Every structure is written in C-alpha cells, then in structure tokens.
Amino acid sequence: MKIVNTIEEVRAIVKEWKDNGLSVGLVPTMGYLHEGHASLIKKASQENDRVVVSDFVNPTQFAPNEDFESYPRDIAHDCAIAEENGADIIFNPSAEEMYDSNATTFVNMTGITEELCGKTRPTHFKGVCTVVTKLFNIVTPDRAYFGQKDAQQLAIIMKMVKELNFGIEIVPCPIIREFDGLAKSSRNTYLSTEERKAALILNKSLNEVKKMIFDGEKDTSVLKAKLTQVIHTEPLAKIDYAEIVSFPDIVPLTYAKGDFLVAVAVYIGRTRLIDNFIIENGTEK
C-alpha cells in the first residue's frame, strides 16, 4: 500500500490502473479509522480490483465553532487499518493541496440538506458535497462506499451523483456497532468513561421506537415523543434532533410509512453523536 499526498500522483496511478482495465473503488474518510471504516474498505476491496482510501479532515464542512482543530488524526494508525483491509492507496492531501487559497467554487444543494443535521449545521453539507465532488473528479472511481451511520449524507451523495451525472455507483454499507450497541464513530474518542456509558441512550431510544413501529405504531408524533422521553432519562444527553423522515428524500412524515429514516443527534457532554435506522419495504435495512 502507498501513501499519496498529491492530486497529480493519485491521478497518474489511477490512470495506469484504468489503462490496464482495472476497476477502482473509493472510500472517502476523514481518517482516524475504526471498524466501521474497515468494513467499507473490505467491501470495496472485494468488489474492485484496486481501492483508494481518502484520509482528509475537510475544513469546509466544519463551522467556526466546531471541532476541526481537535478532530482526531493518526495517519500511521489509518495506514495499518487500510492496508489490513485491502486498500492500495491512502490519499492524504493537505488542505492547501485540495483547496486554492482564494477558492470561490463550491457544490451546494437545497431541500434535502436543510433537514436534520442541516438545521444546526447549515454550511456542513456544502463542504461535504464540495469535497466529495473533488474526490470523485480526482480519483474517478467506478464505485464509492459510504456508511449508513451518516444516513442524511448518504442520501445527499446519492442525489448529487444522480443530478450531476457522475458515472459512479454509490454503495451504502451498514452501521458497525460496539459490543454494547454504540455506533462506531471517530468522535467516540472524545467521551469520558461516564459519557461513554451515557452515549448508549441513542441506541436504546432507537430500539424502543423500532419495537413500537413493528408493533404497529405509525403516528410519528407518538414515536418522536418516545424518542425524546427515552433520551431525556439520561442526564448527560442533550437532544439536537429526534426525527422521522422519508428516505432518501429526507421529508418530515406524519405517519411512518413507505421507506423512512428514524434518526437522532444527541450531545453527550460536548460531543455530538448521531445514530439511526432505516425501514425499507417494511423491514429494517
């Protein structure tokens, strides 16, 4: 496996692969890889001849008061996980390599980006769409792999690829969880021992609502009230949102029917965590 820091070099390597008829998978990440990322890399390596893992903490998706500077970084750790799971390249550019100092071109989307995380992070998805578009143009993959934990991001990327006519297959991958149900996240490293225990309230609230849905409850006001009630039993938890929306359109629903997403974002202390589940055709995805 090779670490590549420049756009020019990664383009040259991918061109050689493609000239030899090889398929290319891309796994976009912000580094500090964990088992969730590993599952994406492993799937990409099973479905493609070559795999590029991008390892870039993207400044344009962080607001000024967010954790860009403190976001965990460990390229040696990332290289070990990426290589173990079948990556051929880690693309680890600097911010200066990815963005001109006077850059004025960004990729923005309306509607779907304004619900859920977009309500409290209004510039976030502009940064996501911009950096993913840049990675697609640099790597020109056949397939790109995204985790369901970031379900709204997944829906946005799928919509962007369709509307901007990228010839790329987007491959959704399931949430990977800790032994006790906590969704894997690089931000879990921020949690103290007490906060780590408190964070289990996200998955607990989702499981209780999931049971209500499969027992026949469809009124989203009732379901959201249950989400809120359960989360409020944890003193360290502060709700950002607890919502039920259509998927992949991300439109608020009065009744939980069709394909839909149940999603929560909760602050545990100062750490913002997200979790969700998706129901498609009456079954959990």
C-alpha positions as CSV (number, residue, x, y, z in Angstrom):
1,M,0.0,0.0,0.0
2,K,1.2,3.5,-0.8
3,I,0.6,6.9,0.8
4,V,0.0,9.6,-1.8
5,N,-0.2,13.3,-0.9
6,T,-0.7,15.0,-4.2
7,I,-3.6,15.1,-6.7
8,E,-1.2,14.7,-9.6
9,E,0.3,11.4,-8.3
10,V,-3.0,9.8,-7.4
11,R,-4.4,10.7,-10.9
12,A,-1.3,9.2,-12.5
13,I,-1.7,5.9,-10.6
14,V,-5.4,5.6,-11.2
15,K,-4.9,6.3,-14.9
16,E,-2.4,3.4,-15.1
17,W,-4.8,1.1,-13.4
18,K,-7.6,2.1,-15.7
19,D,-5.4,1.8,-18.8
20,N,-4.9,-1.8,-17.7
21,G,-8.7,-2.4,-17.4
22,L,-8.8,-2.4,-13.6
23,S,-11.9,-1.3,-11.6
24,V,-11.4,1.3,-8.8
25,G,-13.3,1.7,-5.6
26,L,-13.1,4.8,-3.4
27,V,-13.7,5.0,0.3
28,P,-13.9,8.7,1.4
29,T,-12.9,9.2,5.1
30,M,-11.7,11.9,7.5
31,G,-9.2,9.5,8.9
32,Y,-8.9,8.1,12.4
33,L,-10.2,4.9,11.0
34,H,-12.2,2.4,13.0
35,E,-14.1,-0.9,12.4
36,G,-16.8,1.0,10.5
37,H,-14.3,2.3,8.0
38,A,-12.6,-1.0,7.9
39,S,-15.9,-2.7,6.8
40,L,-16.2,-0.1,3.9
41,I,-12.6,-0.8,2.8
42,K,-13.0,-4.5,2.9
43,K,-16.2,-4.4,0.9
44,A,-14.5,-2.1,-1.7
45,S,-11.6,-4.5,-2.0
46,Q,-13.9,-7.4,-2.5
47,E,-15.8,-5.6,-5.3
48,N,-13.0,-3.8,-7.1
49,D,-9.5,-4.5,-8.5
50,R,-8.0,-1.5,-6.7
51,V,-9.0,0.6,-3.7
52,V,-8.3,4.2,-2.8
53,V,-9.0,5.4,0.7
54,S,-9.0,9.2,1.1
55,D,-7.8,10.4,4.5
56,F,-8.6,14.1,4.7
57,V,-10.1,16.2,7.5
58,N,-12.1,18.5,5.3
59,P,-12.1,22.1,6.7
60,T,-15.0,23.3,4.6
61,Q,-17.5,21.1,6.4
62,F,-16.7,22.5,9.8
63,A,-18.3,25.6,11.2
64,P,-16.0,28.1,13.0
65,N,-17.2,26.8,16.5
66,E,-16.8,23.1,15.6
67,D,-14.0,20.6,16.3
68,F,-11.9,20.9,13.2
69,E,-8.6,21.6,15.1
70,S,-9.3,18.9,17.7
71,Y,-10.7,16.2,15.3
72,P,-8.5,13.1,15.9
73,R,-5.8,12.4,13.4
74,D,-3.4,9.4,13.2
75,I,-2.1,8.6,9.8
76,A,0.1,5.6,11.0
77,H,-3.0,4.0,12.6
78,D,-5.0,4.7,9.5
79,C,-2.4,3.1,7.2
80,A,-2.4,-0.1,9.2
81,I,-6.2,-0.5,9.1
82,A,-6.4,0.5,5.4
83,E,-3.7,-2.0,4.4
84,E,-5.0,-4.8,6.5
85,N,-8.4,-4.5,4.8
86,G,-7.2,-4.3,1.2
87,A,-6.5,-0.7,0.3
88,D,-3.9,0.0,-2.4
89,I,-3.6,3.8,-1.8
90,I,-4.2,6.2,1.1
91,F,-4.7,9.6,-0.4
92,N,-3.7,12.0,2.4
93,P,-3.6,15.5,0.9
94,S,-3.1,18.8,2.8
95,A,-5.8,21.4,2.8
96,E,-3.6,23.5,0.5
97,E,-3.4,20.7,-2.0
98,M,-7.2,20.3,-2.0
99,Y,-8.3,24.0,-2.0
100,D,-6.9,27.1,-3.6
101,S,-6.3,29.8,-1.1
102,N,-8.8,32.0,-3.0
103,A,-11.2,29.3,-3.9
104,T,-14.7,30.5,-4.8
105,T,-16.3,27.4,-6.3
106,F,-18.4,25.1,-4.1
107,V,-21.1,22.5,-4.6
108,N,-24.3,23.3,-2.8
109,M,-27.7,21.6,-2.6
110,T,-31.1,22.8,-1.4
111,G,-34.0,21.0,0.2
112,I,-32.6,17.7,1.4
113,T,-29.7,19.4,3.1
114,E,-31.9,21.6,5.2
115,E,-33.4,19.0,7.5
116,L,-31.8,17.0,10.3
117,C,-28.1,17.9,10.6
118,G,-28.6,20.8,8.2
119,K,-30.8,22.7,10.7
120,T,-28.0,23.2,13.2
121,R,-25.0,22.8,10.8
122,P,-26.2,25.0,7.8
123,T,-22.8,25.0,6.0
124,H,-21.9,21.4,6.6
125,F,-23.3,19.7,3.6
126,K,-21.9,22.4,1.2
127,G,-18.5,21.3,2.4
128,V,-19.4,17.6,2.1
129,C,-20.7,17.9,-1.4
130,T,-17.7,20.0,-2.5
131,V,-15.0,17.7,-1.1
132,V,-16.8,14.5,-2.4
133,T,-17.2,16.1,-5.9
134,K,-13.4,16.9,-5.8
135,L,-12.5,13.4,-4.8
136,F,-14.8,11.9,-7.5
137,N,-13.1,14.1,-10.1
138,I,-9.6,13.3,-8.8
139,V,-10.0,9.5,-8.3
140,T,-12.7,8.8,-11.0
141,P,-13.8,5.7,-9.2
142,D,-16.2,3.1,-10.5
143,R,-17.8,2.7,-7.1
144,A,-17.7,4.8,-3.9
145,Y,-18.6,3.5,-0.4
146,F,-20.5,5.3,2.3
147,G,-21.7,4.2,5.7
148,Q,-25.4,4.3,6.8
149,K,-24.5,5.9,10.1
150,D,-24.3,9.2,8.2
151,A,-27.7,8.5,6.6
152,Q,-28.5,12.0,5.5
153,Q,-25.0,12.4,4.0
154,L,-25.6,9.1,2.1
155,A,-28.9,10.3,0.7
156,I,-27.3,13.6,-0.3
157,I,-24.5,11.9,-2.1
158,M,-26.8,9.6,-4.0
159,K,-28.9,12.6,-5.1
160,M,-25.9,14.6,-6.1
161,V,-24.4,11.7,-8.2
162,K,-27.8,11.3,-10.0
163,E,-28.4,15.0,-10.6
164,L,-24.8,15.8,-11.7
165,N,-24.5,12.7,-13.8
166,F,-21.5,11.2,-12.2
167,G,-20.9,7.7,-13.7
168,I,-20.3,6.3,-10.2
169,E,-22.1,3.6,-8.3
170,I,-22.8,4.6,-4.7
171,V,-22.6,1.6,-2.3
172,P,-24.3,2.0,1.1
173,C,-22.9,0.0,3.9
174,P,-24.5,-0.9,7.3
175,I,-23.7,0.7,10.6
176,I,-21.0,-1.0,12.6
177,R,-21.5,-1.0,16.3
178,E,-19.5,-1.6,19.5
179,F,-20.3,-4.7,21.6
180,D,-22.9,-2.8,23.6
181,G,-24.7,-1.2,20.6
182,L,-22.9,2.2,20.4
183,A,-22.4,3.2,16.7
184,K,-18.7,3.3,15.8
185,S,-17.5,6.9,15.4
186,S,-14.2,8.7,15.4
187,R,-15.8,11.2,17.9
188,N,-16.3,8.4,20.4
189,T,-12.7,9.0,21.4
190,Y,-13.9,12.4,23.0
191,L,-16.1,10.6,25.5
192,S,-15.1,10.1,29.1
193,T,-15.9,6.8,30.8
194,E,-19.1,8.3,32.2
195,E,-20.0,9.8,28.9
196,R,-19.3,6.6,27.0
197,K,-21.8,4.8,29.2
198,A,-24.3,7.7,28.7
199,A,-24.0,7.5,25.0
200,L,-25.8,4.2,24.9
201,I,-29.0,6.2,25.2
202,L,-29.0,6.8,21.5
203,N,-29.3,3.2,20.5
204,K,-31.6,2.5,23.4
205,S,-34.1,5.1,22.2
206,L,-33.9,3.9,18.6
207,N,-34.5,0.3,19.7
208,E,-37.6,1.2,21.8
209,V,-39.1,3.1,18.9
210,K,-38.2,0.4,16.4
211,K,-40.2,-2.1,18.6
212,M,-43.2,0.3,18.6
213,I,-43.1,0.6,14.8
214,F,-43.1,-3.2,14.3
215,D,-45.8,-3.5,16.9
216,G,-48.0,-1.3,14.6
217,E,-47.5,2.3,15.8
218,K,-47.3,4.7,12.8
219,D,-48.0,8.1,14.3
220,T,-44.7,9.9,14.1
221,S,-45.7,12.4,16.8
222,V,-46.1,9.4,19.2
223,L,-42.8,7.9,18.0
224,K,-40.8,11.1,18.3
225,A,-42.3,11.7,21.8
226,K,-40.9,8.3,22.8
227,L,-37.5,9.0,21.4
228,T,-37.4,12.3,23.3
229,Q,-38.7,10.7,26.5
230,V,-36.1,7.9,26.5
231,I,-33.2,10.3,25.7
232,H,-34.2,12.6,28.5
233,T,-33.8,9.8,31.0
234,E,-30.0,10.3,30.6
235,P,-28.9,13.5,32.4
236,L,-25.8,13.9,30.2
237,A,-27.8,13.9,27.0
238,K,-29.0,17.0,25.2
239,I,-31.1,16.5,22.0
240,D,-30.1,18.2,18.8
241,Y,-32.9,16.4,16.9
242,A,-35.0,13.2,17.0
243,E,-36.9,12.9,13.7
244,I,-38.6,10.6,11.4
245,V,-38.3,11.4,7.7
246,S,-38.8,9.8,4.3
247,F,-35.7,8.1,2.8
248,P,-33.9,9.0,0.7
249,D,-35.9,12.3,0.2
250,I,-35.5,13.4,3.9
251,V,-39.0,14.9,4.1
252,P,-40.7,15.0,7.6
253,L,-43.5,12.5,7.9
254,T,-46.8,12.5,9.8
255,Y,-47.0,8.7,9.6
256,A,-44.2,6.2,9.4
257,K,-45.0,4.5,6.2
258,G,-43.1,3.7,2.9
259,D,-39.3,3.9,3.2
260,F,-38.3,6.1,6.1
261,L,-35.4,7.0,8.4
262,V,-35.5,7.3,12.2
263,A,-32.6,9.5,13.2
264,V,-31.2,11.1,16.3
265,A,-28.4,13.6,17.0
266,V,-27.5,14.0,20.7
267,Y,-24.9,15.9,22.6
268,I,-23.3,13.8,25.3
269,G,-21.4,16.4,27.2
270,R,-19.8,18.4,24.5
271,T,-19.6,15.6,22.0
272,R,-22.3,15.4,19.2
273,L,-23.2,11.8,18.2
274,I,-25.6,10.5,15.6
275,D,-27.4,7.2,15.1
276,N,-30.3,5.9,13.1
277,F,-32.2,3.1,11.4
278,I,-33.8,2.8,8.0
279,I,-37.0,0.9,7.2
280,E,-37.5,-0.1,3.6
281,N,-40.4,-2.2,2.3
282,G,-41.5,-2.9,5.9
283,T,-38.1,-4.3,7.1
284,E,-35.0,-2.8,8.6
285,K,-32.3,-2.1,6.1
